Amino acid sequence: MKRSLYGYLILLSLIWGGSFFFIKILLPYYGPGSIAFLRSAFGIVAVLVYMLIRRQPIRFRHIPWVPMIAVGLMQTAVPWSLIGFSETRLSSSTASVLNATTPLWTLMLGLAFFGRKSNRFQWIGLGLGFAGLLVLLDIRPSKILDSDLTGFGAMLLATFFYGVSSQLSKKYLHQVTLVETVLCTLAVGCIGSGILAFGFEPFSLAPLLQDRSVFLALIGLGCMGSAVAYFLFYHMVQKGSPEFSTMSTYLIPATAIVWGALLLDEPVHASLLAGMALILCGVFLTGRTPGKSRRVKAGSELQG
């Protein structure tokens, strides 16, 4: 795994970890579907501005629309809404732990349906990362099992969809440019979440127009947490692997705690440092290639 991908993974987790603060600002004004719609819309605007500056066209005829629509729905509108619903029934720490099952779903789905192969480093890395998350959040497994079953199931279903969409994007969207993937993903998510927002939730632009904090939160959540974040995520999926990319879910709770310490003066406990150490070890192992594969690759490069 290239070293730059580890940097992108940490940057992605910092962006998505900060997104929790923006969502917290928006929740008094908007429901889960409305927040998903608005963050997608702001993300689309950011991508379009980038495309105009770079004068980069979009090749509509070259896009495989069936897998693109599936990826867009399962990466944005559907899981965002399920997570928003589950967090009304679960504690934030329990939701974070269940969200971190995403890499496991991604690995198992890849093995079962997408012809992916695994190695011992991936399994050890996943285990270490999950253990680190439990240490970081100071959670006992029994506490998770005592959670509301409906919220529990909704969060697991959301992570399942994340796993499916990551594998689909790796298999079917590799010939689509990064800009096209991000723009179409957000567009599909915007339409899907818009149906939910306008059909089942009270929606008004008044808070956006009258409260500057709401507008700034949507810029952070849409432009950074959606547009920039998905550029990083899909780049790692294509240049690395879906399993490695979804390891960001292990780092997000840690980065959220770091943001809380920096911005809100929240205390940092020793469990944060111990949990972070285990998570980072797990991330490193998940992205590691077995020695034999590395030697074969090195030999082929010398022959070339």
C-alpha positions as CSV (number, residue, x, y, z in Angstrom):
1,M,0.0,0.0,0.0
2,K,1.4,3.4,-0.9
3,R,2.3,5.6,2.0
4,S,0.3,8.5,0.6
5,L,-2.9,6.4,1.0
6,Y,-2.3,6.3,4.8
7,G,-2.1,10.1,4.8
8,Y,-5.3,10.3,2.8
9,L,-7.0,7.9,5.2
10,I,-6.1,10.0,8.2
11,L,-7.2,13.2,6.4
12,L,-10.5,11.6,5.5
13,S,-11.1,10.5,9.1
14,L,-10.4,14.1,10.3
15,I,-12.9,15.5,7.8
16,W,-15.6,13.0,8.7
17,G,-14.8,13.2,12.4
18,G,-15.4,17.0,12.2
19,S,-18.7,16.4,10.3
20,F,-20.3,15.3,13.6
21,F,-20.1,18.8,14.9
22,F,-21.7,20.2,11.8
23,I,-24.6,17.7,12.0
24,K,-25.0,18.6,15.6
25,I,-25.6,22.2,14.6
26,L,-28.1,21.3,11.9
27,L,-30.2,18.7,13.8
28,P,-32.3,21.4,15.7
29,Y,-33.4,22.7,12.3
30,Y,-33.5,19.7,9.9
31,G,-34.4,16.0,9.9
32,P,-31.9,13.3,8.7
33,G,-33.3,13.3,5.2
34,S,-33.1,17.1,4.9
35,I,-29.6,17.2,6.2
36,A,-28.6,14.4,3.7
37,F,-30.3,16.4,0.9
38,L,-28.6,19.7,1.8
39,R,-25.1,18.3,2.3
40,S,-25.4,16.5,-1.1
41,A,-26.5,19.7,-2.8
42,F,-23.7,21.8,-1.3
43,G,-21.3,19.0,-2.3
44,I,-22.5,19.1,-5.9
45,V,-22.0,22.8,-6.1
46,A,-18.4,22.4,-4.8
47,V,-17.7,19.7,-7.4
48,L,-19.2,21.8,-10.2
49,V,-17.1,24.8,-9.3
50,Y,-14.0,22.6,-9.3
51,M,-15.0,21.3,-12.8
52,L,-15.5,24.8,-14.1
53,I,-12.1,26.0,-12.8
54,R,-10.4,22.9,-14.3
55,R,-12.6,23.0,-17.4
56,Q,-13.2,19.3,-16.9
57,P,-16.2,17.8,-18.8
58,I,-18.4,14.9,-17.7
59,R,-18.8,12.0,-20.1
60,F,-22.4,11.0,-19.5
61,R,-22.4,8.3,-22.2
62,H,-19.4,6.5,-20.7
63,I,-20.9,6.2,-17.2
64,P,-22.3,2.8,-16.3
65,W,-25.5,4.2,-14.8
66,V,-27.0,1.1,-13.2
67,P,-24.0,0.5,-10.8
68,M,-23.5,4.3,-10.5
69,I,-27.1,4.7,-9.2
70,A,-26.7,1.7,-6.9
71,V,-23.4,3.1,-5.5
72,G,-24.9,6.6,-5.1
73,L,-28.0,5.4,-3.2
74,M,-26.0,2.9,-1.0
75,Q,-23.2,5.3,-0.2
76,T,-25.2,8.4,0.6
77,A,-29.0,8.7,0.8
78,V,-29.9,5.2,2.3
79,P,-27.2,4.9,4.9
80,W,-27.3,8.6,5.9
81,S,-31.0,8.3,6.6
82,L,-30.6,4.9,8.5
83,I,-27.8,6.4,10.6
84,G,-29.8,9.5,11.4
85,F,-32.7,7.3,12.5
86,S,-30.5,4.9,14.5
87,E,-28.9,7.8,16.4
88,T,-32.3,8.7,17.8
89,R,-32.3,5.3,19.5
90,L,-28.7,4.6,20.3
91,S,-25.9,6.4,22.2
92,S,-23.3,8.1,20.1
93,S,-20.6,5.7,21.4
94,T,-22.7,2.6,20.5
95,A,-23.4,4.0,17.1
96,S,-19.7,4.6,16.5
97,V,-18.9,1.0,17.4
98,L,-21.6,-0.4,15.1
99,N,-20.5,2.0,12.3
100,A,-17.0,0.5,12.6
101,T,-18.4,-2.9,11.4
102,T,-18.2,-1.4,7.8
103,P,-14.7,-2.8,7.1
104,L,-15.8,-6.2,8.2
105,W,-18.9,-6.1,5.9
106,T,-16.7,-4.9,3.1
107,L,-14.2,-7.7,3.5
108,M,-16.9,-10.5,3.8
109,L,-18.9,-9.2,0.9
110,G,-15.8,-8.9,-1.2
111,L,-14.9,-12.5,-0.5
112,A,-18.4,-13.8,-1.0
113,F,-19.6,-12.0,-4.1
114,F,-16.8,-9.9,-5.7
115,G,-13.9,-12.3,-6.0
116,R,-11.7,-10.5,-3.6
117,K,-9.0,-12.2,-1.7
118,S,-7.9,-11.7,1.9
119,N,-4.8,-12.3,3.9
120,R,-4.0,-12.7,7.6
121,F,-2.9,-9.1,8.0
122,Q,-6.3,-7.9,7.0
123,W,-8.1,-10.0,9.6
124,I,-5.6,-9.2,12.3
125,G,-5.8,-5.5,11.4
126,L,-9.6,-5.5,11.6
127,G,-9.5,-7.2,15.0
128,L,-6.9,-4.8,16.4
129,G,-8.8,-1.8,15.1
130,F,-12.1,-2.9,16.5
131,A,-10.5,-3.7,19.9
132,G,-8.8,-0.2,19.8
133,L,-12.2,1.4,19.2
134,L,-13.7,-0.4,22.3
135,V,-10.8,0.8,24.3
136,L,-11.0,4.4,23.0
137,L,-14.7,4.7,23.7
138,D,-14.4,2.7,27.0
139,I,-17.3,0.3,25.9
140,R,-18.0,-3.2,27.1
141,P,-19.5,-5.6,24.5
142,S,-22.4,-6.3,26.9
143,K,-23.4,-2.6,26.7
144,I,-23.7,-2.8,22.9
145,L,-25.9,-6.0,23.1
146,D,-28.3,-4.2,25.5
147,S,-29.0,-1.5,22.9
148,D,-32.4,-0.8,21.2
149,L,-32.8,-3.6,18.6
150,T,-34.4,-1.4,16.0
151,G,-31.6,1.2,16.2
152,F,-29.1,-1.6,16.3
153,G,-30.5,-3.2,13.1
154,A,-30.7,0.2,11.3
155,M,-27.0,1.0,12.0
156,L,-25.9,-2.5,10.9
157,L,-28.0,-2.2,7.7
158,A,-26.4,1.2,7.0
159,T,-22.9,-0.3,7.3
160,F,-23.9,-3.3,5.1
161,F,-24.9,-0.8,2.4
162,Y,-21.5,1.0,2.8
163,G,-19.8,-2.3,2.3
164,V,-21.7,-3.2,-0.8
165,S,-21.3,0.3,-2.4
166,S,-17.5,0.2,-1.8
167,Q,-17.1,-3.1,-3.5
168,L,-19.4,-2.1,-6.4
169,S,-17.4,1.1,-7.0
170,K,-14.1,-0.9,-7.1
171,K,-15.5,-3.4,-9.6
172,Y,-17.7,-1.3,-11.9
173,L,-16.5,2.3,-11.7
174,H,-12.8,1.9,-12.2
175,Q,-13.1,3.4,-15.8
176,V,-15.0,6.4,-14.6
177,T,-13.0,9.5,-13.6
178,L,-12.8,10.5,-10.0
179,V,-14.7,13.7,-10.6
180,E,-17.5,11.9,-12.4
181,T,-17.8,9.3,-9.7
182,V,-18.1,12.0,-6.9
183,L,-20.5,14.2,-8.9
184,C,-22.8,11.3,-9.9
185,T,-22.7,9.8,-6.4
186,L,-23.8,13.1,-4.8
187,A,-26.4,13.7,-7.5
188,V,-28.0,10.3,-6.9
189,G,-27.8,10.9,-3.2
190,C,-29.4,14.3,-3.5
191,I,-32.3,12.9,-5.5
192,G,-32.9,10.0,-3.1
193,S,-32.6,12.1,0.1
194,G,-34.7,14.9,-1.5
195,I,-37.6,12.5,-2.0
196,L,-37.3,11.6,1.8
197,A,-36.9,15.3,2.8
198,F,-39.8,16.7,0.8
199,G,-42.1,13.8,1.2
200,F,-41.8,12.9,4.8
201,E,-40.1,15.8,6.7
202,P,-40.9,19.4,7.2
203,F,-38.5,21.3,5.1
204,S,-37.7,25.0,5.0
205,L,-34.8,27.2,3.7
206,A,-35.5,29.8,6.4
207,P,-32.8,28.5,8.8
208,L,-30.3,28.4,6.0
209,L,-31.0,32.0,5.0
210,Q,-31.4,33.5,8.4
211,D,-28.8,31.8,10.6
212,R,-25.2,32.1,9.5
213,S,-24.1,29.1,11.6
214,V,-26.4,26.9,9.6
215,F,-25.0,28.1,6.3
216,L,-21.4,27.6,7.5
217,A,-22.2,24.2,8.9
218,L,-23.6,23.1,5.5
219,I,-20.5,24.5,3.8
220,G,-18.3,22.4,6.1
221,L,-20.6,19.3,5.8
222,G,-21.3,19.6,2.1
223,C,-18.1,21.0,0.6
224,M,-15.6,19.2,2.9
225,G,-17.6,16.3,4.4
226,S,-19.1,15.3,1.1
227,A,-17.2,16.7,-1.9
228,V,-13.6,16.6,-0.7
229,A,-14.2,13.5,1.5
230,Y,-15.5,11.5,-1.4
231,F,-12.6,12.5,-3.6
232,L,-10.4,11.0,-1.0
233,F,-12.5,8.0,-0.4
234,Y,-13.0,6.9,-4.0
235,H,-9.3,7.6,-4.7
236,M,-8.4,5.2,-2.0
237,V,-10.9,2.6,-3.2
238,Q,-9.4,2.6,-6.7
239,K,-5.7,3.0,-5.8
240,G,-5.9,0.9,-2.6
241,S,-8.8,-1.3,-1.7
242,P,-12.4,-1.0,-0.4
243,E,-11.3,-2.8,2.8
244,F,-8.6,-0.3,3.5
245,S,-10.7,2.7,2.6
246,T,-13.5,1.8,5.0
247,M,-11.0,1.6,7.9
248,S,-11.7,5.3,8.2
249,T,-14.7,4.3,10.3
250,Y,-12.2,3.1,13.0
251,L,-10.5,6.5,13.0
252,I,-13.6,8.7,12.9
253,P,-14.5,8.4,16.6
254,A,-10.9,9.2,17.5
255,T,-10.7,12.3,15.3
256,A,-14.1,13.4,16.7
257,I,-12.6,13.3,20.2
258,V,-9.5,15.2,19.0
259,W,-11.7,17.9,17.4
260,G,-13.7,18.1,20.7
261,A,-10.4,18.6,22.6
262,L,-9.2,21.3,20.3
263,L,-12.4,23.2,19.7
264,L,-14.5,22.6,22.8
265,D,-11.7,22.0,25.4
266,E,-13.1,18.5,26.2
267,P,-10.7,16.4,28.3
268,V,-8.5,13.7,26.6
269,H,-8.2,10.5,28.6
270,A,-5.5,7.9,28.5
271,S,-7.9,5.5,26.8
272,L,-7.8,7.8,23.7
273,L,-4.0,7.3,23.3
274,A,-4.2,3.5,23.9
275,G,-7.2,3.1,21.6
276,M,-5.5,5.2,18.9
277,A,-2.3,3.1,19.1
278,L,-4.3,-0.1,18.5
279,I,-6.4,1.4,15.7
280,L,-3.3,2.8,13.9
281,C,-1.7,-0.6,14.2
282,G,-4.8,-2.2,12.8
283,V,-4.9,0.3,9.9
284,F,-1.2,-0.4,9.1
285,L,-1.8,-4.2,9.1
286,T,-4.9,-4.0,7.0
287,G,-3.1,-2.1,4.3
288,R,-0.1,-4.4,4.3
289,T,0.7,-6.8,1.6
290,P,2.0,-10.3,2.5
291,G,5.8,-10.6,2.0
292,K,5.5,-13.1,-0.8
293,S,3.3,-10.8,-2.8
294,R,5.7,-7.9,-2.3
295,R,8.6,-10.0,-3.5
296,V,6.7,-11.1,-6.6
297,K,5.8,-7.5,-7.3
298,A,9.3,-6.3,-6.9
299,G,10.6,-9.0,-9.1
300,S,8.2,-8.2,-11.9
301,E,9.1,-4.5,-11.7
302,L,12.8,-5.4,-12.1
303,Q,12.0,-7.6,-15.1
304,G,10.0,-4.8,-16.7
